[in-house]
Amino acid sequence: MTKRMGLLGCVAALALAGCGGPKTDAQGFTIDPDFEKTLQAKLLDAKPGTVIDLPAGKYALSRSLSLTANGVTLRGKGMDKTILSFARATSGAEGLLVTGDDFTLEDLALEDTKGDALKINGTRNAVMRRVRAEWTRGPNAGNGAYGLYPVQVTNILVEGVVVKGASDAGIYVGQSNNVIVRDSRAEGNVAGIEIENSSNADVYGNTTTGNTGGILVFNMPNLPVPGAKTRVFRNQVVANNHPNFGAKGSAVSSVPAGSGVIVNSNDEVEIFDNDIKDNGTANVIISSYYSTGFDTKGGVAKAYDPFPEKIYVTGNRFSGGGDKPGNPQLAPLATLGGGRLPDVLWDGFVNPKVGDPRICVQNGEAKVLNADGPSKYAKARIDTQRNCAPPARLRAVTLPAAMTKDSGKAS
């Protein structure tokens, strides 16, 4: 009787989508001609409190998606079960553009977008949870720039995501405040995770590997706001040695392959309790604007501070790395570290109006190489004056309780 009921159930399913699930075409895309139209309509008609549940399947979309309403959740059945593919898209740049507050995206994948996979612009309270953004052909200069790209957002939570193949940054947070990026994986991007011109950011529990640079904390010139107060801790930053495939003239195009954690022109950054190893140029790089190749033909704003200050590297576990500098100009300096560049590389630029920049390293036997950038490495040396600690630790970032409440992983 049970076997007979199973057969009858299969016959009923065939009438809808075929026994065993929805039908797919030769490329593995789910055949559902109404899916895109229905999804576009739901996004257009969404109201505060709307939850849009997407079924499992791999769906080919022909154009970008957008959402302007506040208070919307877009949810799939899992990052490897609900896949929105833009490989066949003929119009639009981003996969999904969001300009509404209180937005949550969870348990789905965005694949092969022409531009950024997800852009969230000028909003409050954005959650990206268990999302995969990927360019399936692997690292390629023709891939979109950013995987997950919240910019000018207050209160951001990125957790449990996976991003692969971005030609700029896999997980990028720009000009934002109050940020948590945790328990995520960035692999095969130019920059794995980038915090740019943002303040009060916690980056922890992540794995960055196979990128050009693992975790970047940058302050760029000519942006409306500067950034400061970032904590980078309990991450795995391993073997980020991929050749740089960023667009010429972009900020990340200056990142040398083999960069673990980079702090550029940023202040009040704590790097602690991480496992950082096998990054060919250096496990940690601290640099000023003057050591970059940023394209700033329009000049630099007078208010811009190009110097990194109050950078604290403490209690990390370093191993390997420094043996294959991605910048050939740095290779001769390896003699100062006994055949490899030391774990912490500092370009040596100091603001004469400030004096001691508080570049501090208390990290076991880790050494600091002052590359003496101002004299083009003429007096590069191991700097023994960097043994200092922060007078007070930065506070942990807190977010509204509603943002951190997880309804549970999709089944």
VEXPATOR-248919 format. One record per residue (C-alpha): residue number from 1; x, y, z. Coordinates in nm, 3 decimals, padded with zeros to 5 digits. Each point is the difference from the previous one (the first is absolute). Last residue first. Layout:
<r pos="NUM" x="X" y="Y" z="Z"/>
...
//
This chain:
<r pos="411" x="01.599" y="02.380" z="00.533"/>
<r pos="410" x="00.076" y="00.364" z="00.050"/>
<r pos="409" x="00.224" y="00.080" z="00.294"/>
<r pos="408" x="-00.178" y="00.153" z="00.295"/>
<r pos="407" x="-00.218" y="00.304" z="00.065"/>
<r pos="406" x="00.312" y="00.189" z="00.097"/>
<r pos="405" x="-00.035" y="00.295" z="00.237"/>
<r pos="404" x="00.307" y="00.219" z="-00.052"/>
<r pos="403" x="-00.181" y="00.276" z="-00.188"/>
<r pos="402" x="-00.296" y="00.022" z="00.240"/>
<r pos="401" x="00.240" y="00.048" z="00.290"/>
<r pos="400" x="00.131" y="00.326" z="-00.143"/>
<r pos="399" x="00.377" y="-00.023" z="-00.053"/>
<r pos="398" x="00.293" y="00.013" z="00.239"/>
<r pos="397" x="00.364" y="00.049" z="-00.095"/>
<r pos="396" x="00.248" y="-00.101" z="00.267"/>
<r pos="395" x="00.184" y="00.286" z="00.164"/>
<r pos="394" x="00.354" y="00.091" z="-00.096"/>
<r pos="393" x="00.263" y="-00.095" z="00.255"/>
<r pos="392" x="00.168" y="00.256" z="00.221"/>
<r pos="391" x="00.359" y="00.124" z="00.021"/>
<r pos="390" x="00.078" y="-00.211" z="-00.306"/>
<r pos="389" x="00.329" y="-00.188" z="00.022"/>
<r pos="388" x="00.363" y="00.077" z="-00.073"/>
<r pos="387" x="00.307" y="-00.174" z="-00.139"/>
<r pos="386" x="00.057" y="00.195" z="-00.322"/>
<r pos="385" x="00.346" y="00.133" z="00.080"/>
<r pos="384" x="00.188" y="-00.305" z="-00.126"/>
<r pos="383" x="-00.039" y="00.091" z="-00.366"/>
<r pos="382" x="00.177" y="-00.247" z="-00.228"/>
<r pos="381" x="00.148" y="00.219" z="-00.268"/>
<r pos="380" x="-00.049" y="00.166" z="-00.337"/>
<r pos="379" x="00.238" y="00.290" z="-00.039"/>
<r pos="378" x="00.002" y="00.041" z="-00.379"/>
<r pos="377" x="-00.351" y="-00.142" z="-00.038"/>
<r pos="376" x="-00.118" y="00.278" z="-00.231"/>
<r pos="375" x="00.105" y="00.271" z="00.245"/>
<r pos="374" x="-00.357" y="00.079" z="00.112"/>
<r pos="373" x="-00.087" y="-00.372" z="-00.023"/>
<r pos="372" x="00.233" y="-00.093" z="00.283"/>
<r pos="371" x="-00.094" y="-00.370" z="-00.006"/>
<r pos="370" x="-00.044" y="-00.014" z="00.377"/>
<r pos="369" x="-00.006" y="-00.377" z="00.045"/>
<r pos="368" x="-00.174" y="-00.098" z="00.321"/>
<r pos="367" x="00.088" y="-00.329" z="00.165"/>
<r pos="366" x="-00.224" y="-00.274" z="00.139"/>
<r pos="365" x="00.163" y="-00.186" z="00.290"/>
<r pos="364" x="-00.302" y="00.019" z="00.227"/>
<r pos="363" x="-00.255" y="00.247" z="-00.132"/>
<r pos="362" x="00.012" y="00.337" z="00.164"/>
<r pos="361" x="00.005" y="00.225" z="-00.305"/>
<r pos="360" x="-00.084" y="00.370" z="00.013"/>
<r pos="359" x="-00.014" y="00.259" z="-00.277"/>
<r pos="358" x="-00.069" y="00.290" z="00.232"/>
<r pos="357" x="00.050" y="00.272" z="-00.262"/>
<r pos="356" x="00.272" y="00.175" z="00.205"/>
<r pos="355" x="00.022" y="00.354" z="-00.136"/>
<r pos="354" x="-00.326" y="00.177" z="-00.068"/>
<r pos="353" x="00.086" y="00.298" z="-00.220"/>
<r pos="352" x="00.279" y="-00.192" z="-00.174"/>
<r pos="351" x="-00.251" y="-00.265" z="-00.111"/>
<r pos="350" x="00.205" y="-00.317" z="-00.024"/>
<r pos="349" x="00.070" y="-00.225" z="-00.300"/>
<r pos="348" x="00.187" y="-00.317" z="00.095"/>
<r pos="347" x="-00.144" y="-00.244" z="-00.253"/>
<r pos="346" x="-00.080" y="-00.253" z="00.272"/>
<r pos="345" x="00.034" y="-00.376" z="-00.055"/>
<r pos="344" x="-00.101" y="-00.233" z="00.283"/>
<r pos="343" x="00.079" y="-00.372" z="-00.026"/>
<r pos="342" x="00.358" y="00.059" z="-00.105"/>
<r pos="341" x="00.099" y="-00.021" z="-00.367"/>
<r pos="340" x="00.186" y="-00.320" z="-00.070"/>
<r pos="339" x="00.363" y="-00.105" z="-00.033"/>
<r pos="338" x="00.123" y="00.086" z="00.347"/>
<r pos="337" x="-00.239" y="00.286" z="00.057"/>
<r pos="336" x="00.231" y="00.278" z="-00.113"/>
<r pos="335" x="00.096" y="-00.206" z="-00.305"/>
<r pos="334" x="-00.364" y="00.013" z="-00.105"/>
<r pos="333" x="00.049" y="00.367" z="-00.085"/>
<r pos="332" x="00.126" y="-00.095" z="-00.347"/>
<r pos="331" x="-00.351" y="-00.135" z="-00.088"/>
<r pos="330" x="-00.186" y="00.322" z="00.081"/>
<r pos="329" x="00.048" y="00.161" z="-00.339"/>
<r pos="328" x="-00.131" y="-00.318" z="-00.162"/>
<r pos="327" x="-00.349" y="00.060" z="00.151"/>
<r pos="326" x="-00.177" y="-00.333" z="00.032"/>
<r pos="325" x="00.256" y="-00.104" z="00.258"/>
<r pos="324" x="00.064" y="-00.376" z="00.004"/>
<r pos="323" x="00.153" y="-00.103" z="00.335"/>
<r pos="322" x="-00.189" y="00.236" z="00.231"/>
<r pos="321" x="-00.233" y="-00.279" z="00.109"/>
<r pos="320" x="00.039" y="-00.278" z="00.250"/>
<r pos="319" x="-00.152" y="00.016" z="00.346"/>
<r pos="318" x="-00.175" y="00.263" z="00.209"/>
<r pos="317" x="-00.235" y="-00.058" z="00.292"/>
<r pos="316" x="-00.139" y="00.334" z="00.115"/>
<r pos="315" x="00.027" y="00.141" z="00.351"/>
<r pos="314" x="00.032" y="00.367" z="-00.085"/>
<r pos="313" x="00.020" y="00.227" z="-00.304"/>
<r pos="312" x="-00.111" y="00.352" z="00.095"/>
<r pos="311" x="-00.035" y="00.284" z="-00.251"/>
<r pos="310" x="-00.035" y="00.343" z="00.159"/>
<r pos="309" x="00.087" y="00.193" z="-00.315"/>
<r pos="308" x="-00.003" y="-00.065" z="-00.373"/>
<r pos="307" x="00.090" y="00.314" z="-00.200"/>
<r pos="306" x="-00.182" y="00.146" z="-00.301"/>
<r pos="305" x="-00.235" y="00.225" z="00.200"/>
<r pos="304" x="-00.242" y="00.160" z="-00.246"/>
<r pos="303" x="-00.130" y="00.344" z="00.101"/>
<r pos="302" x="00.179" y="00.172" z="-00.286"/>
<r pos="301" x="-00.171" y="-00.223" z="-00.256"/>
<r pos="300" x="00.238" y="-00.177" z="-00.237"/>
<r pos="299" x="00.053" y="00.089" z="-00.365"/>
<r pos="298" x="-00.218" y="-00.060" z="-00.305"/>
<r pos="297" x="00.256" y="-00.239" z="-00.145"/>
<r pos="296" x="-00.052" y="-00.227" z="00.299"/>
<r pos="295" x="00.076" y="-00.345" z="-00.144"/>
<r pos="294" x="00.119" y="-00.199" z="00.299"/>
<r pos="293" x="00.345" y="-00.152" z="-00.040"/>
<r pos="292" x="00.064" y="-00.038" z="00.367"/>
<r pos="291" x="00.299" y="00.067" z="00.223"/>
<r pos="290" x="-00.077" y="00.368" z="00.049"/>
<r pos="289" x="-00.351" y="-00.074" z="00.126"/>
<r pos="288" x="00.155" y="-00.150" z="00.309"/>
<r pos="287" x="00.078" y="-00.360" z="00.088"/>
<r pos="286" x="-00.030" y="-00.274" z="00.258"/>
<r pos="285" x="00.043" y="-00.352" z="-00.141"/>
<r pos="284" x="-00.066" y="-00.315" z="00.204"/>
<r pos="283" x="00.080" y="-00.359" z="-00.105"/>
<r pos="282" x="00.252" y="00.121" z="-00.252"/>
<r pos="281" x="00.076" y="-00.048" z="-00.368"/>
<r pos="280" x="-00.065" y="-00.375" z="-00.035"/>
<r pos="279" x="-00.290" y="-00.043" z="00.239"/>
<r pos="278" x="00.072" y="-00.338" z="00.160"/>
<r pos="277" x="-00.160" y="00.074" z="00.335"/>
<r pos="276" x="-00.235" y="00.211" z="00.205"/>
<r pos="275" x="-00.196" y="-00.170" z="00.278"/>
<r pos="274" x="-00.170" y="00.291" z="00.176"/>
<r pos="273" x="-00.012" y="00.089" z="00.370"/>
<r pos="272" x="00.054" y="00.373" z="-00.064"/>
<r pos="271" x="00.000" y="00.276" z="-00.260"/>
<r pos="270" x="-00.122" y="00.327" z="00.153"/>
<r pos="269" x="-00.050" y="00.304" z="-00.224"/>
<r pos="268" x="-00.019" y="00.353" z="00.135"/>
<r pos="267" x="00.082" y="00.192" z="-00.317"/>
<r pos="266" x="-00.001" y="-00.073" z="-00.372"/>
<r pos="265" x="00.238" y="00.107" z="-00.276"/>
<r pos="264" x="00.039" y="-00.361" z="-00.117"/>
<r pos="263" x="-00.033" y="-00.301" z="00.228"/>
<r pos="262" x="00.068" y="-00.326" z="-00.180"/>
<r pos="261" x="-00.058" y="-00.351" z="00.140"/>
<r pos="260" x="00.150" y="-00.294" z="-00.190"/>
<r pos="259" x="00.162" y="00.127" z="-00.319"/>
<r pos="258" x="00.159" y="-00.257" z="-00.230"/>
<r pos="257" x="-00.079" y="00.164" z="-00.329"/>
<r pos="256" x="00.076" y="00.368" z="00.023"/>
<r pos="255" x="-00.298" y="00.235" z="00.037"/>
<r pos="254" x="00.034" y="00.290" z="-00.244"/>
<r pos="253" x="-00.282" y="-00.126" z="-00.224"/>
<r pos="252" x="-00.218" y="00.014" z="00.310"/>
<r pos="251" x="-00.035" y="00.376" z="-00.018"/>
<r pos="250" x="-00.101" y="-00.002" z="-00.365"/>
<r pos="249" x="00.239" y="00.140" z="-00.260"/>
<r pos="248" x="00.007" y="-00.318" z="-00.210"/>
<r pos="247" x="-00.298" y="-00.223" z="00.079"/>
<r pos="246" x="00.079" y="-00.275" z="00.249"/>
<r pos="245" x="00.153" y="-00.334" z="-00.104"/>
<r pos="244" x="00.274" y="-00.016" z="00.265"/>
<r pos="243" x="00.177" y="-00.335" z="-00.001"/>
<r pos="242" x="-00.133" y="-00.228" z="00.276"/>
<r pos="241" x="00.216" y="-00.024" z="00.311"/>
<r pos="240" x="-00.240" y="00.018" z="00.293"/>
<r pos="239" x="00.144" y="-00.303" z="00.172"/>
<r pos="238" x="-00.196" y="00.012" z="00.327"/>
<r pos="237" x="-00.186" y="00.264" z="00.196"/>
<r pos="236" x="-00.206" y="-00.198" z="00.250"/>
<r pos="235" x="-00.183" y="00.253" z="00.217"/>
<r pos="234" x="-00.031" y="00.031" z="00.378"/>
<r pos="233" x="00.038" y="00.379" z="-00.011"/>
<r pos="232" x="-00.009" y="00.311" z="-00.218"/>
<r pos="231" x="-00.131" y="00.298" z="00.198"/>
<r pos="230" x="-00.067" y="00.327" z="-00.183"/>
<r pos="229" x="-00.011" y="00.344" z="00.157"/>
<r pos="228" x="00.045" y="00.247" z="-00.286"/>
<r pos="227" x="-00.143" y="00.112" z="-00.333"/>
<r pos="226" x="-00.008" y="00.328" z="-00.186"/>
<r pos="225" x="-00.321" y="00.146" z="-00.149"/>
<r pos="224" x="-00.095" y="00.168" z="-00.329"/>
<r pos="223" x="00.255" y="-00.182" z="-00.219"/>
<r pos="222" x="00.283" y="00.188" z="-00.167"/>
<r pos="221" x="00.285" y="-00.214" z="00.132"/>
<r pos="220" x="-00.042" y="-00.365" z="00.097"/>
<r pos="219" x="00.028" y="-00.134" z="00.352"/>
<r pos="218" x="00.061" y="-00.373" z="-00.004"/>
<r pos="217" x="-00.033" y="-00.307" z="00.223"/>
<r pos="216" x="00.074" y="-00.300" z="-00.222"/>
<r pos="215" x="-00.036" y="-00.369" z="00.090"/>
<r pos="214" x="00.147" y="-00.283" z="-00.211"/>
<r pos="213" x="00.187" y="00.157" z="-00.289"/>
<r pos="212" x="00.050" y="-00.166" z="-00.340"/>
<r pos="211" x="-00.261" y="-00.258" z="00.099"/>
<r pos="210" x="00.063" y="-00.371" z="00.047"/>
<r pos="209" x="-00.111" y="00.004" z="00.362"/>
<r pos="208" x="-00.216" y="00.212" z="00.226"/>
<r pos="207" x="-00.179" y="-00.179" z="00.283"/>
<r pos="206" x="-00.220" y="00.199" z="00.236"/>
<r pos="205" x="-00.060" y="-00.020" z="00.376"/>
<r pos="204" x="00.035" y="00.374" z="00.041"/>
<r pos="203" x="-00.028" y="00.340" z="-00.166"/>
<r pos="202" x="-00.141" y="00.261" z="00.240"/>
<r pos="201" x="-00.055" y="00.347" z="-00.144"/>
<r pos="200" x="-00.048" y="00.333" z="00.176"/>
<r pos="199" x="00.071" y="00.237" z="-00.286"/>
<r pos="198" x="00.009" y="-00.036" z="-00.378"/>
<r pos="197" x="00.221" y="00.161" z="-00.261"/>
<r pos="196" x="00.063" y="-00.347" z="-00.148"/>
<r pos="195" x="-00.037" y="-00.338" z="00.171"/>
<r pos="194" x="00.108" y="-00.260" z="-00.255"/>
<r pos="193" x="-00.035" y="-00.376" z="00.026"/>
<r pos="192" x="00.157" y="-00.242" z="-00.250"/>
<r pos="191" x="00.172" y="00.253" z="-00.220"/>
<r pos="190" x="00.089" y="-00.118" z="-00.354"/>
<r pos="189" x="-00.247" y="-00.284" z="00.039"/>
<r pos="188" x="00.075" y="-00.374" z="-00.005"/>
<r pos="187" x="-00.145" y="-00.079" z="00.341"/>
<r pos="186" x="-00.204" y="00.191" z="00.257"/>
<r pos="185" x="-00.162" y="-00.206" z="00.276"/>
<r pos="184" x="-00.232" y="00.124" z="00.275"/>
<r pos="183" x="-00.035" y="-00.041" z="00.376"/>
<r pos="182" x="-00.019" y="00.375" z="00.061"/>
<r pos="181" x="-00.028" y="00.345" z="-00.153"/>
<r pos="180" x="-00.149" y="00.245" z="00.251"/>
<r pos="179" x="-00.040" y="00.368" z="-00.079"/>
<r pos="178" x="-00.105" y="00.312" z="00.187"/>
<r pos="177" x="00.061" y="00.277" z="-00.250"/>
<r pos="176" x="00.033" y="00.009" z="-00.377"/>
<r pos="175" x="00.208" y="00.174" z="-00.263"/>
<r pos="174" x="00.074" y="-00.336" z="-00.167"/>
<r pos="173" x="-00.043" y="-00.363" z="00.096"/>
<r pos="172" x="00.133" y="-00.251" z="-00.251"/>
<r pos="171" x="-00.022" y="-00.378" z="00.014"/>
<r pos="170" x="00.152" y="-00.157" z="-00.311"/>
<r pos="169" x="00.204" y="00.304" z="-00.096"/>
<r pos="168" x="00.126" y="00.110" z="-00.342"/>
<r pos="167" x="-00.015" y="-00.257" z="-00.281"/>
<r pos="166" x="-00.238" y="-00.215" z="00.207"/>
<r pos="165" x="00.061" y="-00.374" z="-00.049"/>
<r pos="164" x="-00.148" y="-00.163" z="00.308"/>
<r pos="163" x="-00.222" y="00.115" z="00.287"/>
<r pos="162" x="-00.143" y="-00.222" z="00.275"/>
<r pos="161" x="-00.228" y="00.135" z="00.273"/>
<r pos="160" x="-00.047" y="-00.116" z="00.358"/>
<r pos="159" x="-00.049" y="00.348" z="00.136"/>
<r pos="158" x="-00.014" y="00.355" z="-00.133"/>
<r pos="157" x="-00.175" y="00.239" z="00.237"/>
<r pos="156" x="-00.013" y="00.371" z="-00.078"/>
<r pos="155" x="-00.124" y="00.291" z="00.209"/>
<r pos="154" x="00.013" y="00.338" z="-00.179"/>
<r pos="153" x="00.049" y="-00.031" z="-00.375"/>
<r pos="152" x="00.193" y="00.230" z="-00.233"/>
<r pos="151" x="00.110" y="-00.298" z="-00.210"/>
<r pos="150" x="-00.097" y="-00.367" z="00.028"/>
<r pos="149" x="00.176" y="-00.204" z="-00.271"/>
<r pos="148" x="-00.018" y="-00.381" z="00.017"/>
<r pos="147" x="00.187" y="-00.151" z="-00.295"/>
<r pos="146" x="00.178" y="00.300" z="-00.143"/>
<r pos="145" x="00.176" y="00.076" z="-00.330"/>
<r pos="144" x="-00.187" y="-00.225" z="-00.241"/>
<r pos="143" x="00.208" y="-00.254" z="-00.190"/>
<r pos="142" x="00.191" y="00.095" z="-00.315"/>
<r pos="141" x="00.338" y="00.005" z="00.178"/>
<r pos="140" x="-00.047" y="-00.369" z="00.081"/>
<r pos="139" x="00.019" y="-00.209" z="00.316"/>
<r pos="138" x="-00.224" y="-00.307" z="-00.038"/>
<r pos="137" x="-00.233" y="-00.084" z="-00.287"/>
<r pos="136" x="-00.284" y="-00.029" z="00.252"/>
<r pos="135" x="-00.009" y="00.363" z="00.100"/>
<r pos="134" x="-00.140" y="-00.029" z="00.349"/>
<r pos="133" x="-00.214" y="00.169" z="00.263"/>
<r pos="132" x="-00.122" y="-00.243" z="00.267"/>
<r pos="131" x="-00.236" y="00.122" z="00.270"/>
<r pos="130" x="-00.025" y="-00.157" z="00.343"/>
<r pos="129" x="-00.105" y="00.330" z="00.161"/>
<r pos="128" x="00.015" y="00.349" z="-00.146"/>
<r pos="127" x="-00.173" y="00.245" z="00.235"/>
<r pos="126" x="-00.043" y="00.373" z="-00.065"/>
<r pos="125" x="-00.121" y="00.241" z="00.269"/>
<r pos="124" x="-00.004" y="00.352" z="-00.142"/>
<r pos="123" x="00.028" y="00.108" z="-00.364"/>
<r pos="122" x="00.211" y="00.201" z="-00.243"/>
<r pos="121" x="00.078" y="-00.274" z="-00.254"/>
<r pos="120" x="-00.016" y="-00.378" z="00.019"/>
<r pos="119" x="00.174" y="-00.163" z="-00.298"/>
<r pos="118" x="-00.014" y="-00.375" z="-00.056"/>
<r pos="117" x="00.182" y="-00.198" z="-00.273"/>
<r pos="116" x="00.196" y="00.297" z="-00.131"/>
<r pos="115" x="00.036" y="00.023" z="-00.377"/>
<r pos="114" x="-00.077" y="-00.247" z="-00.278"/>
<r pos="113" x="-00.136" y="-00.247" z="00.254"/>
<r pos="112" x="00.122" y="-00.360" z="-00.012"/>
<r pos="111" x="-00.182" y="-00.148" z="00.300"/>
<r pos="110" x="-00.212" y="00.126" z="00.288"/>
<r pos="109" x="-00.066" y="-00.272" z="00.256"/>
<r pos="108" x="-00.270" y="-00.054" z="00.263"/>
<r pos="107" x="-00.053" y="-00.044" z="00.372"/>
<r pos="106" x="-00.043" y="00.358" z="00.114"/>
<r pos="105" x="-00.059" y="00.357" z="-00.103"/>
<r pos="104" x="-00.137" y="00.235" z="00.264"/>
<r pos="103" x="-00.094" y="00.366" z="-00.047"/>
<r pos="102" x="-00.090" y="00.245" z="00.275"/>
<r pos="101" x="00.028" y="00.309" z="-00.223"/>
<r pos="100" x="-00.068" y="00.006" z="-00.374"/>
<r pos="99" x="00.248" y="00.088" z="-00.275"/>
<r pos="98" x="00.083" y="-00.352" z="-00.119"/>
<r pos="97" x="00.161" y="-00.090" z="-00.334"/>
<r pos="96" x="00.008" y="-00.369" z="-00.093"/>
<r pos="95" x="00.211" y="-00.170" z="-00.268"/>
<r pos="94" x="00.169" y="00.326" z="-00.072"/>
<r pos="93" x="00.059" y="00.117" z="-00.357"/>
<r pos="92" x="-00.317" y="00.001" z="-00.204"/>
<r pos="91" x="-00.094" y="-00.155" z="-00.332"/>
<r pos="90" x="00.056" y="-00.322" z="-00.197"/>
<r pos="89" x="00.021" y="-00.249" z="00.286"/>
<r pos="88" x="00.092" y="-00.357" z="-00.101"/>
<r pos="87" x="00.267" y="-00.050" z="00.270"/>
<r pos="86" x="-00.220" y="00.182" z="00.249"/>
<r pos="85" x="-00.069" y="-00.304" z="00.214"/>
<r pos="84" x="-00.227" y="00.007" z="00.305"/>
<r pos="83" x="00.071" y="-00.319" z="00.191"/>
<r pos="82" x="-00.222" y="-00.153" z="00.268"/>
<r pos="81" x="00.149" y="-00.330" z="00.115"/>
<r pos="80" x="00.371" y="00.066" z="00.052"/>
<r pos="79" x="-00.047" y="00.317" z="00.206"/>
<r pos="78" x="-00.301" y="-00.150" z="00.173"/>
<r pos="77" x="-00.380" y="-00.012" z="-00.036"/>
<r pos="76" x="-00.039" y="00.363" z="-00.099"/>
<r pos="75" x="-00.089" y="00.318" z="00.185"/>
<r pos="74" x="-00.062" y="00.362" z="-00.094"/>
<r pos="73" x="-00.105" y="00.201" z="00.306"/>
<r pos="72" x="-00.153" y="00.345" z="-00.039"/>
<r pos="71" x="-00.029" y="00.281" z="00.258"/>
<r pos="70" x="00.024" y="00.302" z="-00.228"/>
<r pos="69" x="-00.095" y="00.004" z="-00.368"/>
<r pos="68" x="00.245" y="00.093" z="-00.277"/>
<r pos="67" x="00.096" y="-00.338" z="-00.141"/>
<r pos="66" x="00.176" y="-00.069" z="-00.329"/>
<r pos="65" x="00.076" y="-00.300" z="-00.220"/>
<r pos="64" x="00.233" y="00.001" z="-00.299"/>
<r pos="63" x="-00.093" y="-00.159" z="-00.331"/>
<r pos="62" x="-00.050" y="-00.329" z="-00.185"/>
<r pos="61" x="-00.010" y="-00.233" z="00.297"/>
<r pos="60" x="00.086" y="-00.370" z="-00.018"/>
<r pos="59" x="-00.133" y="-00.192" z="00.300"/>
<r pos="58" x="00.177" y="-00.284" z="00.179"/>
<r pos="57" x="-00.247" y="-00.173" z="00.229"/>
<r pos="56" x="-00.136" y="00.000" z="00.353"/>
<r pos="55" x="-00.298" y="00.222" z="00.060"/>
<r pos="54" x="00.011" y="00.369" z="00.091"/>
<r pos="53" x="-00.171" y="00.146" z="00.303"/>
<r pos="52" x="-00.074" y="00.372" z="-00.014"/>
<r pos="51" x="-00.069" y="00.133" z="00.347"/>
<r pos="50" x="-00.184" y="00.333" z="00.007"/>
<r pos="49" x="00.009" y="00.187" z="00.331"/>
<r pos="48" x="00.008" y="00.344" z="-00.155"/>
<r pos="47" x="-00.163" y="-00.023" z="-00.346"/>
<r pos="46" x="00.110" y="-00.179" z="-00.315"/>
<r pos="45" x="-00.185" y="00.068" z="-00.326"/>
<r pos="44" x="00.310" y="00.055" z="-00.216"/>
<r pos="43" x="00.194" y="-00.284" z="00.159"/>
<r pos="42" x="-00.296" y="-00.234" z="-00.039"/>
<r pos="41" x="-00.049" y="00.104" z="-00.361"/>
<r pos="40" x="00.364" y="-00.063" z="-00.087"/>
<r pos="39" x="-00.022" y="-00.342" z="00.163"/>
<r pos="38" x="-00.312" y="-00.094" z="-00.196"/>
<r pos="37" x="00.150" y="00.109" z="-00.332"/>
<r pos="36" x="00.323" y="-00.188" z="00.073"/>
<r pos="35" x="-00.173" y="-00.322" z="00.099"/>
<r pos="34" x="-00.268" y="-00.009" z="-00.269"/>
<r pos="33" x="00.197" y="-00.194" z="-00.265"/>
<r pos="32" x="00.093" y="-00.273" z="00.251"/>
<r pos="31" x="00.251" y="-00.249" z="-00.136"/>
<r pos="30" x="00.273" y="-00.031" z="00.262"/>
<r pos="29" x="00.345" y="00.051" z="-00.145"/>
<r pos="28" x="00.233" y="-00.302" z="-00.017"/>
<r pos="27" x="00.169" y="00.090" z="-00.327"/>
<r pos="26" x="-00.199" y="-00.261" z="-00.199"/>
<r pos="25" x="-00.330" y="00.129" z="00.139"/>
<r pos="24" x="-00.152" y="-00.082" z="00.335"/>
<r pos="23" x="-00.333" y="-00.145" z="00.112"/>
<r pos="22" x="-00.114" y="00.068" z="00.356"/>
<r pos="21" x="00.012" y="-00.281" z="00.258"/>
<r pos="20" x="00.029" y="-00.377" z="00.025"/>
<r pos="19" x="-00.298" y="-00.078" z="-00.220"/>
<r pos="18" x="-00.069" y="00.283" z="-00.244"/>
<r pos="17" x="-00.105" y="00.355" z="00.071"/>
<r pos="16" x="-00.374" y="00.017" z="00.042"/>
<r pos="15" x="-00.177" y="-00.293" z="-00.173"/>
<r pos="14" x="00.303" y="-00.215" z="00.067"/>
<r pos="13" x="-00.053" y="00.055" z="00.372"/>
<r pos="12" x="-00.338" y="-00.169" z="-00.012"/>
<r pos="11" x="00.147" y="-00.304" z="-00.179"/>
<r pos="10" x="00.276" y="-00.015" z="00.263"/>
<r pos="9" x="-00.253" y="00.003" z="00.279"/>
<r pos="8" x="-00.187" y="-00.287" z="-00.165"/>
<r pos="7" x="00.324" y="-00.195" z="-00.013"/>
<r pos="6" x="00.070" y="00.066" z="00.367"/>
<r pos="5" x="-00.356" y="-00.102" z="00.089"/>
<r pos="4" x="00.056" y="-00.334" z="-00.176"/>
<r pos="3" x="00.324" y="-00.059" z="00.191"/>
<r pos="2" x="-00.173" y="00.068" z="00.332"/>
<r pos="1" x="-00.283" y="-00.238" z="-00.086"/>
//
